[in-house]
Amino acid sequence: MIALACDHGALELKEAIKAHLSARGLEYKDFGTYSGESCDYPDFVAPAARAVAAGECERGIVCCTTGIGVSIAANKVKGIRCALLHDHMSARLTRQHNNANMMALGAALTPPMLAMELIDIFLDTEFQGGRHQRRVDKLMALEA
């Protein structure tokens, strides 16, 4: 199950992501927003991030106009490692090296086709573990 959340600035992108995930046969839970009316992204991102942190959802995808605000909001939730993605390499390496469990996209900065490619890479890439596990453990210890 993939957690999804966005603000009004990324509603169209979130709807495209839902169609893409459905086409891949992947289940998702949409935490909102559900309209184009101005809203505050923490209201939707925090519940999505909590669902990932609690194990209710395996991974999460959050979006706003730039992706910056939603990534900051998601990373405030204990247990979340959310990466703002712009290119193929960052999508691959954040999974391989950081075991990121959420990704953020900027609707105004990432064309839809690239967004779907980044999502596929993020969802299909496995964590390498090894020396990277030690680093992830240190990151997670920073929350204490």
Backbone as CSV, one residue per row, in Angstrom:
resi,resn,N_x,N_y,N_z,CA_x,CA_y,CA_z,C_x,C_y,C_z
1,MET,0.855,-1.173,0.000,0.000,0.000,0.000,0.903,1.238,0.000
2,ILE,0.582,2.169,-0.864,1.339,3.411,-0.996,0.485,4.553,-0.439
3,ALA,1.048,5.330,0.480,0.370,6.511,1.015,0.587,7.674,0.056
4,LEU,-0.480,8.408,-0.247,-0.394,9.579,-1.121,-0.951,10.791,-0.399
5,ALA,-0.317,11.938,-0.606,-0.835,13.190,-0.072,-0.312,14.343,-0.920
6,CYS,-1.084,15.416,-0.947,-0.677,16.604,-1.690,-1.412,17.811,-1.149
7,ASP,-1.019,18.968,-1.639,-1.788,20.187,-1.393,-2.464,20.579,-2.703
8,HIS,-3.126,21.735,-2.698,-3.848,22.192,-3.881,-2.944,22.381,-5.097
9,GLY,-1.677,22.716,-4.866,-0.751,22.964,-5.970,-0.319,21.719,-6.715
10,ALA,-0.621,20.543,-6.160,-0.183,19.295,-6.787,-1.328,18.302,-6.958
11,LEU,-2.557,18.777,-6.862,-3.704,17.876,-6.976,-3.719,17.139,-8.314
12,GLU,-3.455,17.846,-9.382,-3.457,17.227,-10.709,-2.379,16.144,-10.803
13,LEU,-1.202,16.412,-10.266,-0.129,15.417,-10.277,-0.526,14.202,-9.443
14,LYS,-1.115,14.422,-8.272,-1.524,13.292,-7.428,-2.535,12.416,-8.157
15,GLU,-3.461,13.016,-8.880,-4.456,12.231,-9.628,-3.769,11.405,-10.716
16,ALA,-2.761,11.963,-11.368,-2.003,11.207,-12.378,-1.230,10.062,-11.724
17,ILE,-0.693,10.299,-10.534,0.029,9.252,-9.806,-0.928,8.118,-9.452
18,LYS,-2.133,8.438,-9.009,-3.123,7.413,-8.680,-3.407,6.528,-9.902
19,ALA,-3.576,7.144,-11.055,-3.819,6.379,-12.286,-2.615,5.502,-12.615
20,HIS,-1.424,6.041,-12.423,-0.198,5.290,-12.716,-0.063,4.084,-11.782
21,LEU,-0.302,4.293,-10.494,-0.210,3.191,-9.540,-1.263,2.127,-9.841
22,SER,-2.468,2.552,-10.177,-3.523,1.602,-10.531,-3.136,0.781,-11.753
23,ALA,-2.538,1.441,-12.757,-2.104,0.740,-13.966,-1.031,-0.301,-13.653
24,ARG,-0.251,-0.048,-12.613,0.778,-1.007,-12.186,0.206,-2.069,-11.249
25,GLY,-1.057,-1.958,-10.921,-1.685,-2.921,-10.028,-1.319,-2.710,-8.568
26,LEU,-0.924,-1.489,-8.212,-0.520,-1.179,-6.846,-1.645,-0.472,-6.103
27,GLU,-1.855,-0.854,-4.867,-2.863,-0.223,-4.039,-2.294,1.028,-3.392
28,TYR,-3.159,1.987,-3.156,-2.750,3.231,-2.506,-3.853,3.696,-1.579
29,LYS,-3.457,4.557,-0.652,-4.419,5.233,0.220,-4.203,6.725,0.031
30,ASP,-5.254,7.409,-0.347,-5.194,8.839,-0.638,-5.576,9.622,0.621
31,PHE,-4.605,10.339,1.178,-4.823,11.129,2.389,-5.252,12.561,2.088
32,GLY,-5.455,12.890,0.805,-5.901,14.231,0.433,-4.746,15.106,-0.021
33,THR,-5.062,16.266,-0.374,-6.315,16.968,-0.447,-7.116,16.426,-1.625
34,TYR,-8.388,16.792,-1.634,-9.280,16.270,-2.659,-9.870,17.373,-3.539
35,SER,-9.445,18.613,-3.319,-9.959,19.709,-4.142,-8.832,20.693,-4.435
36,GLY,-9.118,21.597,-5.333,-8.145,22.607,-5.708,-8.166,23.845,-4.826
37,GLU,-8.977,23.817,-3.767,-9.028,24.959,-2.858,-7.752,25.051,-2.037
38,SER,-7.309,26.253,-1.774,-6.094,26.470,-1.000,-6.174,25.728,0.336
39,CYS,-5.072,25.054,0.681,-5.036,24.261,1.908,-3.599,24.240,2.450
40,ASP,-3.434,23.625,3.583,-2.127,23.532,4.238,-1.620,22.097,4.148
41,TYR,-0.509,21.899,3.433,-0.008,20.545,3.177,0.287,19.729,4.428
42,PRO,0.704,20.306,5.573,0.941,19.443,6.734,-0.309,18.666,7.173
43,ASP,-1.492,19.217,6.906,-2.732,18.551,7.300,-2.915,17.211,6.586
44,PHE,-2.322,17.055,5.415,-2.474,15.834,4.621,-1.215,14.979,4.656
45,VAL,-0.070,15.634,4.680,1.204,14.908,4.673,1.439,14.186,5.997
46,ALA,1.140,14.818,7.108,1.396,14.195,8.411,0.655,12.867,8.567
47,PRO,-0.640,12.777,8.260,-1.299,11.471,8.367,-0.705,10.419,7.417
48,ALA,-0.321,10.836,6.224,0.298,9.898,5.285,1.633,9.398,5.844
49,ALA,2.441,10.310,6.368,3.732,9.924,6.931,3.557,9.033,8.156
50,ARG,2.574,9.340,8.976,2.314,8.492,10.156,1.913,7.080,9.734
51,ALA,1.159,6.954,8.652,0.759,5.639,8.153,1.972,4.842,7.683
52,VAL,2.929,5.510,7.045,4.157,4.835,6.623,4.985,4.456,7.849
53,ALA,5.153,5.377,8.766,5.951,5.114,9.971,5.369,3.965,10.790
54,ALA,4.043,3.847,10.811,3.370,2.799,11.586,3.328,1.456,10.855
55,GLY,3.739,1.448,9.581,3.707,0.216,8.810,2.374,-0.073,8.155
56,GLU,1.441,0.854,8.239,0.143,0.681,7.578,0.287,0.796,6.069
57,CYS,1.260,1.594,5.632,1.600,1.744,4.223,3.100,1.465,4.091
58,GLU,3.458,0.796,3.008,4.864,0.427,2.811,5.739,1.636,2.488
59,ARG,5.234,2.498,1.617,5.964,3.699,1.213,4.973,4.823,1.017
60,GLY,5.518,6.040,0.824,4.659,7.187,0.613,5.168,8.101,-0.474
61,ILE,4.241,8.784,-1.115,4.552,9.782,-2.146,3.772,11.032,-1.793
62,VAL,4.475,12.148,-1.618,3.844,13.412,-1.267,4.254,14.482,-2.275
63,CYS,3.344,15.406,-2.553,3.580,16.405,-3.595,3.022,17.762,-3.185
64,CYS,3.735,18.794,-3.594,3.236,20.162,-3.529,3.821,20.884,-4.734
65,THR,3.742,22.179,-4.775,4.232,22.904,-5.954,5.720,22.669,-6.186
66,THR,6.522,22.738,-5.116,7.970,22.529,-5.253,8.441,21.199,-4.693
67,GLY,7.673,20.591,-3.832,8.090,19.372,-3.142,8.852,19.644,-1.861
68,ILE,9.244,20.871,-1.656,10.062,21.217,-0.489,9.245,21.144,0.797
69,GLY,8.124,21.819,0.829,7.310,21.852,2.046,6.845,20.477,2.472
70,VAL,6.391,19.663,1.509,5.898,18.331,1.875,7.021,17.432,2.361
71,SER,8.225,17.600,1.811,9.346,16.775,2.281,9.730,17.166,3.702
72,ILE,9.717,18.456,3.998,10.008,18.908,5.361,8.953,18.364,6.319
73,ALA,7.685,18.486,5.944,6.599,18.007,6.806,6.716,16.504,7.061
74,ALA,6.948,15.724,6.019,7.050,14.267,6.182,8.206,13.905,7.098
75,ASN,9.331,14.591,6.943,10.519,14.272,7.740,10.393,14.664,9.208
76,LYS,9.355,15.400,9.558,9.088,15.722,10.960,8.508,14.527,11.717
77,VAL,7.999,13.527,10.992,7.381,12.358,11.602,8.466,11.321,11.895
78,LYS,8.532,10.888,13.136,9.546,9.918,13.552,9.427,8.648,12.707
79,GLY,10.558,8.211,12.195,10.602,6.996,11.394,10.568,7.236,9.898
80,ILE,10.433,8.485,9.497,10.339,8.807,8.065,11.675,9.301,7.534
81,ARG,12.000,8.806,6.344,13.132,9.286,5.564,12.567,9.636,4.189
82,CYS,12.223,10.903,4.012,11.586,11.381,2.789,12.603,12.167,1.969
83,ALA,12.721,11.808,0.699,13.665,12.468,-0.199,12.911,13.224,-1.289
84,LEU,13.308,14.453,-1.524,12.778,15.252,-2.631,13.540,14.829,-3.884
85,LEU,12.839,14.306,-4.862,13.473,13.722,-6.044,13.268,14.577,-7.290
86,HIS,14.356,14.670,-8.065,14.319,15.438,-9.311,14.850,14.664,-10.505
87,ASP,15.587,13.582,-10.262,16.230,12.871,-11.357,16.337,11.383,-11.046
88,HIS,16.668,10.612,-12.067,16.745,9.156,-11.941,17.768,8.713,-10.904
89,MET,18.926,9.334,-10.887,19.973,8.908,-9.959,19.547,9.119,-8.512
90,SER,18.949,10.259,-8.213,18.532,10.492,-6.828,17.439,9.505,-6.422
91,ALA,16.548,9.156,-7.324,15.495,8.180,-7.016,16.087,6.813,-6.706
92,ARG,17.079,6.408,-7.469,17.719,5.104,-7.261,18.562,5.094,-5.996
93,LEU,19.402,6.108,-5.832,20.335,6.105,-4.701,19.656,6.341,-3.362
94,THR,18.566,7.091,-3.339,17.907,7.300,-2.046,17.303,6.003,-1.528
95,ARG,16.950,5.102,-2.426,16.472,3.777,-1.996,17.660,2.873,-1.660
96,GLN,18.659,2.832,-2.541,19.791,1.937,-2.327,20.597,2.301,-1.087
97,HIS,20.826,3.578,-0.865,21.734,4.019,0.200,21.031,4.511,1.455
98,ASN,19.853,5.136,1.312,19.176,5.755,2.461,17.944,4.996,2.923
99,ASN,17.548,3.985,2.152,16.328,3.235,2.445,15.160,4.193,2.692
100,ALA,15.078,5.241,1.873,13.992,6.217,2.008,12.654,5.506,1.906
101,ASN,11.732,5.878,2.779,10.412,5.252,2.748,9.329,6.189,2.206
102,MET,9.724,7.423,1.925,8.815,8.355,1.271,9.594,9.177,0.247
103,MET,8.871,9.615,-0.757,9.456,10.501,-1.761,8.555,11.718,-1.920
104,ALA,9.177,12.829,-2.293,8.446,14.071,-2.534,8.714,14.529,-3.966
105,LEU,7.685,15.116,-4.563,7.787,15.665,-5.912,7.216,17.067,-5.937
106,GLY,7.794,17.904,-6.793,7.284,19.243,-7.025,6.513,19.282,-8.327
107,ALA,5.218,19.546,-8.243,4.370,19.520,-9.429,4.760,20.570,-10.463
108,ALA,5.275,21.711,-10.015,5.658,22.772,-10.951,7.048,22.544,-11.530
109,LEU,7.799,21.631,-10.942,9.193,21.425,-11.341,9.452,20.096,-12.035
110,THR,8.518,19.160,-11.919,8.730,17.814,-12.445,7.645,17.485,-13.456
111,PRO,8.009,17.346,-14.727,7.004,16.981,-15.735,6.373,15.626,-15.387
112,PRO,5.095,15.436,-15.720,4.406,14.199,-15.344,5.111,12.909,-15.778
113,MET,5.646,12.859,-16.994,6.309,11.639,-17.446,7.526,11.339,-16.582
114,LEU,8.319,12.355,-16.270,9.474,12.163,-15.399,9.017,11.750,-14.004
115,ALA,7.946,12.357,-13.509,7.439,11.991,-12.183,7.119,10.508,-12.124
116,MET,6.468,9.971,-13.142,6.115,8.548,-13.142,7.362,7.669,-13.220
117,GLU,8.368,8.110,-13.971,9.630,7.367,-14.036,10.306,7.341,-12.666
118,LEU,10.311,8.488,-11.979,10.921,8.559,-10.655,10.178,7.672,-9.664
119,ILE,8.871,7.669,-9.758,8.058,6.809,-8.890,8.399,5.343,-9.127
120,ASP,8.494,4.936,-10.386,8.814,3.541,-10.699,10.183,3.154,-10.153
121,ILE,11.155,4.011,-10.337,12.494,3.727,-9.814,12.448,3.626,-8.299
122,PHE,11.793,4.577,-7.651,11.700,4.593,-6.192,11.022,3.322,-5.672
123,LEU,9.954,2.907,-6.297,9.210,1.746,-5.820,9.897,0.421,-6.144
124,ASP,10.674,0.388,-7.220,11.267,-0.865,-7.679,12.695,-1.097,-7.189
125,THR,13.316,-0.106,-6.596,14.710,-0.229,-6.164,14.772,-0.699,-4.719
126,GLU,15.618,-1.679,-4.472,15.785,-2.242,-3.133,16.932,-1.556,-2.390
127,PHE,16.839,-1.550,-1.081,17.899,-1.055,-0.200,19.070,-2.026,-0.256
128,GLN,20.295,-1.492,-0.353,21.481,-2.329,-0.440,21.957,-2.839,0.915
129,GLY,21.580,-2.181,1.992,22.027,-2.621,3.313,23.536,-2.451,3.468
130,GLY,24.185,-3.395,4.147,25.629,-3.330,4.344,26.044,-2.059,5.053
131,ARG,27.063,-1.405,4.526,27.569,-0.183,5.159,26.505,0.909,5.223
132,HIS,25.540,0.847,4.314,24.475,1.844,4.300,23.540,1.675,5.497
133,GLN,23.372,0.458,5.983,22.518,0.233,7.147,23.061,0.976,8.360
134,ARG,24.370,0.957,8.515,25.001,1.670,9.636,24.660,3.156,9.573
135,ARG,24.672,3.701,8.391,24.375,5.130,8.219,22.902,5.425,8.466
136,VAL,22.034,4.561,7.989,20.604,4.736,8.237,20.330,4.650,9.734
137,ASP,20.981,3.704,10.404,20.815,3.584,11.859,21.232,4.876,12.557
138,LYS,22.309,5.492,12.110,22.754,6.743,12.711,21.756,7.866,12.436
139,LEU,21.195,7.889,11.228,20.161,8.891,10.921,18.976,8.746,11.847
140,MET,18.540,7.524,12.034,17.355,7.286,12.848,17.631,7.563,14.321
141,ALA,18.872,7.435,14.766,19.227,7.738,16.142,19.157,9.247,16.418
142,LEU,19.232,10.054,15.372,19.137,11.510,15.523,17.766,11.928,16.019
143,GLU,16.758,11.079,15.842,15.396,11.411,16.245,15.204,11.349,17.751
144,ALA,16.056,10.602,18.428,15.862,10.378,19.875,16.059,11.633,20.683
